[in-house]
Amino acid sequence: MSVDTQVDFAGIALRNPVLTASGTFGYGTEFAPFLDLRRIGGFVAKSLTAQPRTGNLPKRIVETPAGMLNAIGLENVGVEAFISEKLPALPDGVPVIASVFGTAPDEYAEVCKRLTGVDKVAGLEINASCPHVKAGGIEFGQNPELLADLVRTVRSASSLPVIIKLSPNVTSIAEMARVCEGEGADGLALINTLQALEVDLETRRPALRNVLGGLSGPAIRPVALRMVWQAAGAVSIPVCGIGGIATGDDAVKFLLCGASAVQVGTANYINPMAAAEVAEGIAVYAERHGFARVADLVGALEID
C-alpha cells in the first residue's frame, strides 16, 4: 500500500506533515550538506525582527536530563537580510514559514507586512511565547487581552496564513487557543519551550547568563501532547504539535492527539537528518496500521 503523506496545514500545502521548529534549523541553508529540504514538509526559519538582533550574552545553552535549556534571545539577521540573502539560497518547492517576533504588536505587524508577497514565504508563525527575552514574547502569550490584540494586529497586516505559537506557561491552553481563533488566526503551533532554571554547582550561579531559559527535548513531550490535545479539542483551526519529537512514533502521537502537522526541534541538534527520518517513520506507521492517508491519523486517538 502506498501512503498519501500530503497534508494541508492552515492553507499551506505540505508534502508531508513534518516541519522544523524555529530556532533549531537556522535559515535552512545550514542543513543543506546533511538534508535535502524536499524530504520534509517545510521549515520554520529563525524568528525575525525588524532590525538585526544580537541576542543574549553567553552562556546561552546548557544540557539537562532528557533535554536542553536555552536562552539565545532571538538572535537573527533581521527581516531585510533574510529576504535578500537567506531566501534566495533555498531550493524551490520548499514551503518556508517565517517566524516573526517583536516587543509590541506594531513591530510584529511591520515584519509581517514586509514578508507578505515575498517569494517562497508560505506563511507566518507569530512567536507570542518566547520565555527568555526581556520584552515581548511570553508577555503576549500569557495574557488573553494582549494576545487578542497581537493576533488582531498581525491578522490585519498580512494576507498570508497566520499561525500563532503558544506558550505552555499558562493556566489554560484551551482559553488561549480560543482567543487566537476568535481574532482570525489560521492555525496554532504549540508548545514553545517551558520556562526553566538550571544551576551550576561549582559557581553557585545560574547555568545560563540570562538566569531563565526555555526547556525543550523529550522531557517536555508528555506536557506538549496534553496541551495539543486540549487545544485541538477547543478550536476548529488546525494545530501544529511541537515538543520532544525525535522519531516517527513520537510524531504520530501528536497527530493522534489532534495535530495536523508537527515540528522537529531539539532533535536537529543531535541528528541533522532527524526531520526527514520522522517523516519516513510516520509513513511507515500509517502503512503498518492500514491508514491510506497520513491525514487520517489526525485526531484518531481512541478514548473510552
C-alpha positions in Angstrom: 0.0 0.0 0.0 1.3 3.4 -0.9 0.5 6.0 1.8 -0.5 9.5 0.8 1.6 11.8 3.1 0.3 15.1 1.9 -1.5 17.4 4.3 -2.9 20.9 4.3 -1.9 23.0 7.3 -3.6 26.3 7.7 -3.9 26.7 3.9 -0.3 25.6 3.3 0.1 22.5 1.2 2.8 20.2 2.6 4.3 17.1 1.0 4.3 15.5 4.5 3.3 16.9 7.9 6.9 17.4 9.2 8.3 20.9 9.7 11.4 22.0 11.6 11.0 24.3 14.6 12.1 27.9 14.6 15.5 28.5 16.2 16.7 24.9 15.7 17.2 24.9 11.9 18.8 28.2 11.2 17.7 29.6 7.9 17.6 26.2 6.2 20.9 26.5 4.3 22.9 25.5 7.3 21.5 21.9 7.0 21.9 21.7 3.2 25.0 19.4 3.5 23.1 16.9 5.5 19.5 17.0 4.4 17.6 17.6 1.2 14.8 20.0 2.4 12.5 18.5 -0.2 12.3 15.3 2.0 10.3 17.3 4.7 7.1 19.3 4.5 8.8 22.6 5.0 10.6 24.5 7.7 10.1 27.4 10.1 13.0 29.9 10.0 14.6 31.6 13.0 12.4 34.3 14.5 12.8 37.5 12.6 12.7 41.1 13.9 12.5 44.4 12.0 16.2 45.1 12.7 19.1 42.6 13.3 19.3 41.4 16.9 22.3 40.2 18.8 20.5 38.1 21.4 21.7 37.3 25.0 25.2 37.0 26.3 26.7 33.5 26.8 26.3 31.1 28.3 23.1 30.5 26.3 22.7 26.8 26.1 23.0 24.0 28.7 22.1 20.3 28.6 19.6 19.0 31.0 18.3 15.5 31.8 16.4 14.4 28.6 16.5 17.9 27.2 18.1 21.2 26.7 17.8 24.7 28.3 18.4 27.7 26.0 18.3 31.5 26.3 19.6 32.5 22.8 17.5 35.7 23.0 16.2 35.5 19.4 19.5 36.5 17.7 18.8 37.0 14.0 19.9 38.8 10.9 16.7 40.9 10.6 13.9 40.7 8.1 15.7 42.5 5.2 18.8 40.3 5.2 16.5 37.3 5.5 14.7 38.3 2.3 17.7 39.4 0.3 20.3 36.9 1.4 18.8 33.8 3.0 15.7 33.1 1.0 17.3 33.1 -2.5 19.7 30.3 -1.4 16.9 27.9 -0.6 15.6 25.3 -3.1 12.3 25.9 -4.9 9.3 23.8 -3.8 10.1 24.0 -0.1 7.4 25.9 1.9 9.0 28.4 4.2 7.1 29.6 7.3 8.7 32.8 8.6 8.7 33.2 12.4 8.0 36.8 13.5 8.9 38.5 16.8 8.6 42.0 18.2 8.2 43.8 21.5 4.9 45.4 20.5 2.1 44.5 18.1 3.1 47.2 15.7 6.6 45.8 15.5 5.2 42.3 14.7 2.9 43.9 12.0 5.8 45.7 10.4 7.7 42.4 9.8 4.6 40.6 8.7 3.9 43.3 6.1 7.4 43.1 4.8 7.2 39.3 4.3 3.9 39.4 2.6 4.2 38.7 -1.1 7.8 37.6 -0.8 8.7 34.6 -3.0 9.0 31.2 -1.1 7.3 32.6 2.1 4.2 30.4 2.5 3.1 31.6 6.0 3.8 33.4 9.2 4.4 31.9 12.6 3.9 34.6 15.3 6.2 34.0 18.2 4.0 35.0 21.0 5.7 32.8 23.6 9.5 33.1 23.8 10.3 32.7 27.5 13.8 34.2 27.6 13.6 37.8 26.3 13.2 40.9 28.4 10.2 42.3 26.5 7.6 40.8 24.1 7.2 37.1 23.6 5.8 35.4 26.7 4.1 38.5 28.0 1.7 38.3 25.0 1.3 34.5 25.3 0.3 34.7 29.0 -2.3 37.4 28.8 -5.5 36.8 26.8 -6.2 40.5 26.2 -2.6 41.2 25.0 -2.7 38.0 22.9 -6.0 39.1 21.3 -4.6 42.5 20.4 -1.5 40.9 18.9 -3.4 38.4 16.8 -5.8 41.1 15.6 -3.0 43.4 14.6 -0.9 40.8 12.7 -4.0 39.4 11.0 -4.8 42.8 9.6 -1.2 43.3 8.4 -0.9 40.3 6.1 -2.8 38.1 3.7 -0.5 35.1 4.4 -1.7 32.3 6.7 -1.1 33.4 10.3 -0.1 30.7 12.8 0.2 31.7 16.5 2.9 29.9 18.5 1.5 29.5 22.0 3.3 29.3 25.4 2.9 26.3 27.7 3.4 28.7 30.6 -0.3 29.4 31.1 -3.2 28.2 33.2 -5.5 27.2 30.3 -4.1 26.5 26.9 -7.6 26.0 25.6 -8.5 29.6 26.5 -5.5 30.9 24.7 -6.3 28.8 21.6 -9.9 30.1 21.5 -8.6 33.7 21.8 -6.4 33.2 18.7 -9.2 31.6 16.7 -11.6 34.4 17.6 -9.2 37.0 16.3 -8.7 35.3 12.9 -5.7 33.1 13.3 -5.4 30.4 10.6 -3.6 27.9 12.8 -1.8 27.3 16.1 1.7 25.9 16.9 2.4 24.5 20.4 4.1 24.2 22.6 7.0 26.6 22.9 9.6 25.8 25.5 8.8 25.6 29.2 10.4 28.4 31.3 13.0 26.8 33.5 16.2 27.3 35.6 19.4 25.3 35.9 22.2 25.8 38.5 25.9 25.5 38.2 27.0 23.9 41.5 30.7 24.8 41.1 30.0 28.5 40.7 26.7 28.5 42.7 25.3 30.6 39.9 22.6 30.1 37.3 23.9 27.9 34.5 22.6 30.5 31.9 23.7 34.1 31.9 20.1 35.1 31.4 19.1 33.1 34.5 15.9 31.7 33.0 15.7 29.8 29.8 13.4 27.6 27.7 13.3 23.8 28.3 12.9 21.6 25.3 13.5 18.0 24.3 12.0 14.6 25.2 11.4 15.7 28.8 8.5 18.0 27.7 6.8 15.7 25.2 4.0 14.4 27.6 3.2 18.1 28.5 3.1 19.0 24.9 0.8 16.1 24.0 -1.6 17.1 26.7 -1.7 20.7 25.6 -2.1 19.8 21.9 -5.0 17.5 22.7 -6.6 20.2 24.8 -6.1 23.0 22.2 -7.2 20.8 19.3 -10.4 20.0 21.2 -11.1 23.7 21.9 -10.9 25.1 18.3 -11.6 24.2 14.7 -8.4 25.7 13.2 -5.5 23.3 12.7 -2.8 22.7 15.3 0.9 22.0 14.8 2.4 19.9 17.6 5.9 20.7 19.0 7.8 19.2 21.9 10.4 16.4 22.2 9.7 14.9 18.8 12.7 12.7 17.7 11.1 9.7 15.9 8.2 8.9 13.6 6.4 7.3 16.6 6.8 10.5 18.6 5.2 12.5 15.8 2.3 10.0 15.3 1.3 10.6 19.0 0.8 14.3 18.2 -1.2 13.5 15.1 -3.4 11.1 17.1 -3.9 13.9 19.7 -5.3 16.2 17.0 -2.2 17.9 15.4 -2.4 18.3 11.7 1.4 18.8 11.4 4.4 18.6 13.7 7.7 20.4 14.2 11.0 18.8 15.0 13.3 21.0 17.2 15.9 19.9 19.7 16.5 16.6 17.8 18.0 18.6 14.9 21.0 19.4 17.2 21.7 15.7 17.7 20.8 14.4 14.3 20.6 16.8 11.3 18.6 14.3 9.4 16.0 13.9 12.2 13.1 15.7 10.5 13.4 13.5 7.3 13.6 10.4 9.4 10.5 11.4 11.4 8.6 12.0 8.1 9.5 8.5 6.9 8.6 7.0 10.2 5.1 8.5 10.1 4.5 6.9 6.7 5.8 3.5 7.9 3.4 3.7 10.9 0.5 4.6 8.7 1.1 1.7 6.3 1.6 -0.8 9.1 -1.7 0.2 10.6 -3.7 0.3 7.4 -4.1 4.1 7.0 -4.1 5.1 3.3 -3.5 8.8 4.2 -1.4 10.3 6.9 -4.2 12.9 7.3 -6.4 10.1 8.6 -4.3 9.8 11.7 -5.2 13.3 12.8 -7.5 13.2 15.9 -7.7 9.4 15.8 -6.9 8.9 19.5 -9.4 6.5 21.0 -10.7 7.4 24.4 -13.3 5.3 26.3 
